[in-house]
Amino acid sequence: MDGGLRELAAPFVVPGPSGVAIRTRLKQLTAADEEVLRRVGAHLGALACRDLKARCHDGLGHDAQAWAVRKRELTPLSSARWAGSITKATHEQWALARRGALAHLQSLQAGVRMLRHRLALPLGQKGGKRAPGGYRSRREWHAKARRLQVLEDRLARERAAWEAGRVHVVRGGKRLARMRHQLPVARLTEPQWRARWEAARWFLRADGESGKRHGNETIRISPDGEVSLKLPAPLKQWANAPHGRYVLTGRIRFAHRGPEWADQVAVNRAIAYRIHHDAARGRWYVTASWQKPASPAVPLAAVLVGGVIGVDMNADHLAAWRLDVHGNPTGNPRRFCYDLSGTTQHRDAQLRHALTRLLNWARACNVRAIAVEDLDFTTEKTREKHGGRRRFRRLVSGLPTGRLRARLVSMADATGLTIVAVDPAYTSKWGAQHWQKPLTSKNRKTTRHDAASIAIGRRAQGHPLRRRTAPPRAHRSDGHGPRTVQAGGDAPGREGPRPRLPGPRTRSVPPDAERTRATRTPTTVRGVRSEREGVPDPLPLTD
């Protein structure tokens, strides 16, 4: 684009989720049930740890033959289906650690590149919008030079590990492992931490199989809520049902998406189950997940027929405004607030509550599309670029871009709405420039975020972000057509001169002038001064 602006990406319809995951609590478990679950989880968890070690040892030399060898070694100690689930979970965990290593490597490269750029500039040199300037003092320059050496050493070490195929992964989580050395800070005792650590390393997870009974032969849940699992070979003596199975005493019921799960079970489609123990609360949960058929691709023009709702995401709220088909904001802006402080469950609940209110409002407005920004702050979170701007770094890091978008896409798909992603470039700047002041009145204060939501919605519709485009100086008159590019010439309700309609300009019939003049009662009084202008008054009569 002209003026040094980067090229904008075209808006696109975000595809819906490819799977569903629901969770419920396992209640009414006896002491024998919990003991069996603990033994099975600990036994399979030990096998999973052994298999993960073998997978990490193979590194980049792993292939399908090595996978088959690992599965054959685990089958006698568990079963063929348990072994398949363990090896698949191990491969996914290794791949996730590999992607994390790549992201860390790219972050180190960006930090080293930024440090080299700023160290090469003179002290005190001001930066621009695209790149920061030099450091403020010699002391800061020296500290950053030392940090550059540290990052270069770390980058060389991570690059060597990446090329060799080594990954750093911990079953149970690195965060929980480090918590062992900070128990007073975490307000945990050693037995409490040990219970959480062991529960996190258990393995009670089975992949589904289409065509099998109820979609899963390893962990089977019947339509009436009966839960049974296939016991590994060393634990056959704990079976209380035929064919080496154990049936739990309690029954389950999925409150969320229960009918969908029942439909999957009725036709024996593949459903994966995972049994999880929350050691902090002392509760057992079961999670069911299955794949969904891909939704048919909907054209962008089809979802924008009824208008669009533009949403600007911020650190503490969602600013939304409804736009009609011509890109004009209608009604008043809406704000959906949330609080992202506290625990993970609290933050997730806040996001779900805000998105639920947004979707309910969209359905009440009969709008089929919600426009959001395609945000990615991977390059903006680096400490080396915004080292002194701690508030800005904290603000950017606190935006739940990935989680909010995934949650919004999933919830919108369930309500029949479509998400449209647009390029986030210049939406806040141009929205405030062209829309904030005109939409601010004595009774309504339009914020910068509200104006940005209008810019996001107009970009999704393909309209320019400016309110109107002025014609050339020589053509600044209504005789040369409308002065706006907001809507076409044939669009009803557009800005511009109205067409001249034949006939009278009023609904009443024009009066007959002759008849009116003949029958009109005169309002002039004969003999008054106005009738005899210029004639002197006679002398007053006296007796």
C-alpha positions in Angstrom: 0.0 0.0 0.0 1.0 3.6 -0.5 2.5 5.7 2.3 4.6 2.9 3.8 1.6 0.9 5.0 1.8 -2.9 4.9 -0.5 -4.9 2.7 -3.6 -6.0 4.4 -4.8 -9.6 4.4 -8.3 -10.4 3.2 -10.9 -11.4 5.7 -11.8 -15.0 5.9 -14.4 -17.3 7.6 -12.9 -19.2 10.5 -13.6 -22.9 10.2 -15.5 -24.5 13.0 -14.1 -26.9 15.6 -13.1 -30.4 14.5 -13.9 -32.1 17.8 -15.9 -32.0 21.0 -14.8 -32.7 24.6 -17.2 -32.9 27.5 -16.5 -33.7 31.2 -18.5 -35.0 34.1 -17.9 -36.2 37.6 -17.6 -39.8 38.7 -19.8 -40.1 41.8 -20.8 -42.8 44.2 -17.5 -44.6 43.9 -16.7 -47.2 46.6 -13.3 -47.7 48.2 -12.7 -50.8 46.0 -13.5 -48.7 42.9 -11.0 -46.0 43.8 -8.4 -48.6 44.7 -8.8 -50.3 41.2 -8.5 -46.9 39.4 -5.4 -46.0 41.4 -3.7 -49.3 40.7 -4.6 -49.3 37.0 -3.5 -45.6 36.6 -0.2 -46.2 38.4 0.6 -49.3 36.4 -0.2 -47.8 33.0 1.5 -44.5 34.1 4.8 -46.4 34.7 4.5 -48.0 31.3 3.9 -44.6 29.7 7.0 -43.2 31.4 9.0 -46.0 30.1 7.6 -45.6 26.6 8.3 -41.8 26.6 11.9 -42.5 27.5 12.3 -44.8 24.6 10.6 -42.3 22.2 12.9 -39.5 23.3 15.9 -41.8 22.9 15.0 -42.5 19.3 14.8 -38.8 18.5 14.6 -38.0 14.8 15.4 -41.6 13.9 12.0 -42.8 15.0 9.8 -44.5 12.3 6.8 -46.7 12.0 8.9 -49.9 12.6 10.2 -48.5 15.9 6.6 -47.6 16.9 5.5 -51.2 16.2 8.4 -52.5 18.4 7.4 -50.2 21.3 3.8 -51.4 21.0 4.8 -55.1 21.0 6.8 -54.6 24.2 3.9 -53.0 26.0 1.2 -55.4 24.9 2.1 -58.3 27.3 2.2 -55.9 30.3 -1.2 -54.3 29.5 -3.3 -55.2 26.4 -3.2 -54.4 22.7 -5.6 -51.5 23.0 -3.9 -50.0 26.1 -0.5 -50.3 24.3 -1.9 -48.5 21.3 -3.3 -45.7 23.5 0.0 -45.3 25.4 2.2 -45.2 22.3 -0.1 -42.7 20.6 -0.2 -40.4 23.6 3.6 -40.6 23.9 4.0 -39.7 20.3 1.7 -36.7 20.7 3.5 -35.6 23.8 6.9 -35.7 22.1 5.5 -33.8 19.1 4.1 -31.1 21.4 7.4 -30.8 23.1 9.1 -30.5 19.7 6.8 -27.6 18.7 7.4 -26.0 22.0 11.2 -26.2 21.4 10.8 -24.6 18.0 8.8 -21.7 19.5 11.4 -21.2 22.2 14.2 -21.3 19.5 12.4 -18.7 17.4 11.9 -16.5 20.5 15.6 -16.6 21.3 16.4 -15.7 17.7 14.1 -12.7 17.8 15.7 -11.6 21.1 19.2 -11.9 19.8 18.3 -10.0 16.6 16.7 -7.2 18.6 19.6 -6.9 21.0 22.1 -6.7 18.1 20.0 -4.0 16.5 19.7 -1.8 19.5 23.3 -2.2 20.6 24.4 -1.0 17.2 22.6 2.3 17.5 24.1 5.3 19.2 23.1 6.0 22.8 19.9 8.0 23.2 18.8 7.6 19.6 15.0 7.7 19.3 13.2 4.9 17.7 10.2 4.7 15.5 6.9 2.8 15.4 8.5 -0.2 13.7 11.7 -0.5 15.6 13.0 0.8 19.0 15.9 3.1 19.3 19.2 2.9 21.1 19.6 2.5 24.9 19.4 5.5 27.2 22.6 5.1 29.1 26.0 3.5 28.9 25.1 1.4 31.9 22.0 0.0 30.2 24.0 -0.7 27.1 26.6 -2.7 29.1 23.9 -4.8 30.8 22.2 -5.6 27.5 25.6 -6.5 26.0 26.0 -9.1 28.7 22.5 -10.3 28.2 23.2 -10.7 24.5 26.1 -13.1 25.3 23.8 -15.1 27.6 21.1 -15.4 24.9 23.7 -16.4 22.3 24.9 -19.2 24.4 21.4 -20.3 25.1 20.5 -20.1 21.5 23.5 -22.2 20.4 22.5 -24.9 23.0 18.9 -24.9 21.9 19.8 -25.0 18.2 22.1 -28.0 18.8 19.3 -29.8 20.7 16.8 -29.0 17.9 19.1 -30.4 15.2 19.8 -33.5 17.3 16.1 -34.1 18.0 16.3 -33.8 21.8 13.3 -32.5 23.7 12.7 -31.6 27.3 9.5 -33.1 28.6 8.3 -34.2 32.0 5.4 -36.5 32.6 3.2 -34.7 35.2 4.2 -31.2 34.1 7.3 -29.1 34.6 5.4 -26.6 36.8 4.3 -29.3 39.3 7.9 -30.7 39.3 9.4 -27.3 40.2 6.7 -26.8 42.8 8.4 -29.5 44.9 11.2 -27.1 45.8 8.8 -24.3 46.7 6.2 -26.0 48.9 5.9 -23.1 51.5 5.2 -20.6 48.7 2.6 -23.0 47.1 1.1 -23.6 50.6 1.4 -27.4 50.2 2.9 -30.1 52.4 5.0 -32.9 51.0 2.2 -35.5 51.1 -0.2 -33.2 49.4 2.3 -32.5 46.6 3.1 -36.2 46.3 -0.6 -37.0 45.9 -0.9 -34.4 43.1 2.3 -35.6 41.4 1.3 -39.2 41.4 -2.2 -38.4 40.1 -0.7 -36.3 37.3 1.5 -39.1 36.1 -1.2 -41.8 36.0 -2.5 -43.0 32.7 -6.2 -43.7 32.3 -6.9 -42.8 28.8 -8.3 -44.9 25.9 -8.9 -44.0 22.2 -12.2 -45.0 20.6 -12.9 -47.5 17.9 -15.7 -47.1 15.4 -17.9 -50.2 15.0 -17.1 -51.5 18.5 -19.6 -51.7 21.3 -20.5 -48.2 22.4 -17.5 -46.8 20.5 -14.7 -47.9 22.9 -13.7 -51.4 24.1 -11.1 -50.3 26.7 -13.1 -47.7 28.6 -16.8 -48.4 27.9 -19.7 -46.2 29.0 -23.1 -47.5 28.2 -26.1 -45.2 27.3 -27.5 -45.6 30.9 -24.2 -44.3 32.4 -22.5 -47.6 33.4 -18.7 -47.3 33.3 -16.4 -50.3 32.8 -12.8 -50.7 31.9 -10.5 -53.4 30.6 -8.0 -54.3 33.2 -4.3 -54.8 32.2 -2.9 -58.3 32.3 -1.1 -58.1 35.7 -4.3 -56.8 37.4 -6.8 -59.4 36.2 -7.5 -60.6 39.7 -9.4 -57.3 40.4 -12.0 -58.0 37.7 -15.7 -58.2 38.8 -17.1 -58.8 35.3 -16.5 -61.3 32.5 -13.6 -61.0 30.1 -11.3 -59.3 32.6 -13.4 -56.1 33.0 -14.2 -54.0 36.1 -17.5 -52.2 36.4 -17.7 -49.2 38.6 -20.5 -48.8 41.1 -21.5 -45.2 40.2 -23.3 -44.1 37.1 -22.5 -40.9 35.2 -24.5 -38.5 33.2 -23.3 -35.8 30.8 -25.2 -32.6 31.4 -23.5 -30.7 28.6 -24.0 -32.1 25.1 -25.5 -35.2 26.5 -27.8 -35.9 23.5 -24.9 -35.6 21.1 -22.9 -38.1 23.2 -25.9 -40.4 23.3 -26.2 -40.3 19.5 -22.5 -41.2 19.2 -22.9 -44.1 21.6 -26.0 -45.4 19.9 -24.4 -45.9 16.5 -21.1 -47.2 18.0 -18.9 -44.3 16.8 -15.4 -43.8 18.1 -15.3 -42.0 21.5 -12.2 -41.4 23.5 -12.4 -41.4 27.3 -10.0 -40.1 29.9 -10.4 -40.6 33.7 -8.7 -38.0 35.8 -8.3 -37.6 39.6 -8.2 -34.2 41.2 -6.1 -34.8 44.2 -6.7 -31.3 45.6 -10.5 -31.9 45.8 -10.5 -35.6 46.1 -12.8 -36.1 43.0 -12.8 -38.3 40.0 -13.8 -37.0 36.5 -14.3 -38.6 33.1 -13.8 -36.7 29.8 -15.4 -37.9 26.6 -14.2 -36.6 23.2 -15.0 -37.4 19.6 -14.5 -35.9 16.2 -17.0 -33.9 14.3 -17.6 -33.9 10.6 -16.2 -30.8 8.9 -18.8 -28.1 8.5 -19.5 -27.0 4.9 -17.6 -23.9 3.9 -19.9 -20.9 3.9 -19.1 -18.0 1.5 -18.2 -14.8 3.2 -20.9 -12.8 1.4 -23.6 -15.3 2.6 -22.8 -14.8 6.3 -22.8 -11.0 6.0 -26.3 -10.7 4.6 -27.8 -9.6 7.8 -25.0 -7.3 8.9 -22.1 -8.0 11.2 -21.0 -7.4 14.8 -17.5 -6.0 15.1 -15.7 -7.0 18.3 -12.5 -5.4 19.6 -10.8 -7.5 22.2 -9.1 -5.8 25.2 -7.4 -6.9 28.4 -10.6 -6.5 30.5 -13.5 -6.3 28.1 -14.9 -6.9 24.7 -16.1 -3.8 22.8 -18.8 -4.6 20.3 -21.0 -2.6 17.8 -23.6 -3.8 15.4 -23.2 -2.7 11.7 -25.8 -3.0 9.0 -25.2 -4.3 5.5 -23.8 -0.9 4.4 -21.3 -0.7 7.2 -23.2 1.9 9.3 -23.2 1.5 13.1 -26.7 1.0 14.4 -27.9 1.3 18.0 -25.4 1.8 20.9 -22.1 0.0 21.5 -22.0 -2.9 23.9 -19.3 -3.8 26.4 -18.8 -7.3 27.9 -16.4 -7.1 30.8 -14.4 -9.9 32.3 -11.7 -10.3 35.0 -8.6 -12.3 34.1 -7.1 -12.4 37.6 -7.2 -15.4 39.9 -7.0 -19.0 39.1 -7.3 -20.7 35.7 -10.8 -21.9 36.4 -11.9 -18.4 37.3 -10.4 -16.9 34.1 -12.0 -19.5 32.0 -15.4 -18.9 33.6 -15.0 -15.2 33.0 -14.3 -15.7 29.3 -17.2 -18.1 28.9 -19.6 -15.7 30.6 -18.6 -12.8 28.5 -18.8 -14.8 25.3 -22.2 -16.2 26.2 -23.6 -12.6 26.6 -22.0 -11.6 23.3 -23.5 -14.6 21.4 -26.9 -14.0 23.0 -26.9 -10.4 21.9 -25.9 -11.4 18.4 -28.8 -13.8 18.2 -31.2 -11.2 19.4 -30.0 -8.9 16.7 -30.5 -11.5 14.0 -26.9 -11.3 13.0 -25.1 -14.3 11.6 -21.5 -13.1 11.6 -19.1 -11.8 14.3 -15.9 -10.1 13.1 -12.8 -10.4 15.3 -9.1 -9.5 14.8 -6.7 -12.2 13.8 -4.3 -11.3 16.6 -0.9 -12.9 17.1 1.4 -11.2 19.7 4.2 -13.7 19.3 6.7 -11.0 18.1 5.3 -8.3 20.4 5.8 -10.1 23.7 9.6 -10.1 23.5 11.3 -8.5 26.4 14.1 -7.1 24.3 11.8 -4.9 22.2 9.7 -3.3 25.0 12.1 -3.7 27.9 11.3 -0.4 29.6 7.5 -0.5 28.9 6.5 -3.0 31.6 2.9 -1.9 31.6 2.6 -2.5 27.9 4.3 -5.9 28.1 2.0 -6.9 30.9 -1.0 -5.7 28.9 -0.1 -7.6 25.8 0.8 -10.8 27.7 -2.5 -10.7 29.5 -4.6 -10.7 26.4 -6.0 -14.2 26.0 -5.9 -14.2 22.2 -5.6 -17.9 21.5 -7.9 -19.2 24.2 -10.6 -16.5 23.6 -10.6 -17.2 19.8 -10.8 -21.0 20.3 -13.6 -20.6 22.8 -15.5 -18.2 20.7 -15.3 -20.4 17.6 -16.5 -23.4 19.5 -19.4 -21.6 21.2 -20.4 -19.8 18.0 -20.5 -23.0 16.1 -22.9 -24.5 18.7 -25.2 -21.4 18.3 -25.2 -21.3 14.5 -23.1 -18.2 14.2 -20.0 -17.6 12.1 -16.7 -16.0 13.0 -14.9 -13.8 10.5 -11.2 -13.0 11.1 -9.8 -9.8 9.7 -6.3 -8.2 9.6 -5.7 -6.2 12.8 -3.6 -3.6 11.2 -4.5 0.1 11.9 -8.0 -0.8 13.2 -7.6 1.1 16.5 -5.8 4.1 14.9 -8.2 4.5 11.9 -11.3 3.7 13.9 -10.5 6.5 16.4 -9.6 8.9 13.6 -12.7 8.5 11.6 -15.4 7.2 13.9 -14.8 8.2 17.5 -15.5 11.9 17.3 -18.6 11.8 15.0 -20.3 9.2 17.2 -19.7 11.0 20.4 -22.5 13.1 21.8 -23.8 14.6 25.0 -25.6 11.3 25.9 -23.1 8.8 24.5 -19.3 8.7 25.0 -17.7 6.7 22.3 -14.3 5.2 23.4 -11.4 4.3 21.2 -12.3 0.6 21.5 -15.8 1.2 20.4 -14.5 2.9 17.3 -12.1 0.1 16.7 -15.0 -2.4 16.7 -16.6 -0.4 13.9 -13.4 -0.6 11.9 -13.2 -4.3 12.4 -16.7 -4.9 11.2 -16.3 -2.6 8.1 -13.1 -4.5 7.2 -15.0 -7.8 7.4 -17.6 -6.4 5.0 -15.0 -5.1 2.6 -15.8 -1.4 3.2 -13.0 1.2 3.7 -12.5 2.3 7.2 -13.1 6.0 6.5 -16.5 7.4 7.0 -16.7 9.2 3.7 -14.3 9.9 0.8 -14.3 13.5 -0.3 -14.5 14.2 -4.0 -11.9 16.4 -5.9 -12.0 20.1 -5.2 -13.5 20.8 -8.6 -16.4 18.4 -8.0 -17.5 19.3 -4.5 -21.1 19.7 -5.3 -24.1 17.4 -5.2 -24.5 17.7 -8.9 -21.6 15.2 -9.4 -23.2 12.4 -7.3 -22.9 11.3 -3.7 -19.9 12.2 -1.7 -19.5 8.8 0.0 -18.3 5.4 -1.0 -20.1 3.8 1.9 -22.9 2.4 -0.3 -23.6 2.0 -4.0 -25.9 4.2 -6.0 -28.7 1.7 -6.0 -28.7 0.9 -2.3 -31.7 2.1 -0.4 -31.1 4.6 2.4 -27.8 5.7 1.1 -26.3 9.2 1.6 -26.7 11.5 -1.4 -29.3 13.6 -3.2 -32.7 12.0 -3.4 -34.2 11.4 -6.8 -36.8 13.9 -8.1 -40.2 12.2 -8.1 -42.9 13.5 -10.5 -45.9 15.2 -9.1 -46.6 17.6 -6.3 -44.1 17.9 -3.5 -46.8 17.6 -0.8 -49.5 15.1 -0.3 -52.3 17.8 -0.4 -53.8 18.9 -3.8 -52.7 22.5 -4.6 -55.7 24.9 -4.1 -57.5 26.6 -7.0 -56.2 30.2 -7.0 -59.2 31.8 -8.8 -61.8 30.2 -6.7 -60.0 30.9 -3.5 -59.5 34.6 -4.5 -63.2 35.0 -5.3 -64.6 33.4 -2.2 -62.0 34.7 0.2 -63.2 37.0 2.9 -61.3 40.3 3.0 -59.4 41.0 6.1 -58.8 44.7 5.4 -61.1 47.1 7.3 -62.4 50.0 5.2 -61.6 53.4 6.3 -58.5 52.7 8.4 -55.3 54.7 8.0 -53.7 52.1 5.8 -56.4 52.6 3.1 -56.0 56.3 2.9 -52.3 56.8 2.9 -51.4 60.3 1.8 -54.9 61.8 2.4 -54.9 64.3 5.3 -57.4 63.7 8.1 -60.4 65.9 8.1 -61.0 68.5 10.9 -62.7 67.1 13.9 -66.4 67.8 14.0 -67.6 70.0 16.7 -71.1 70.9 17.8 
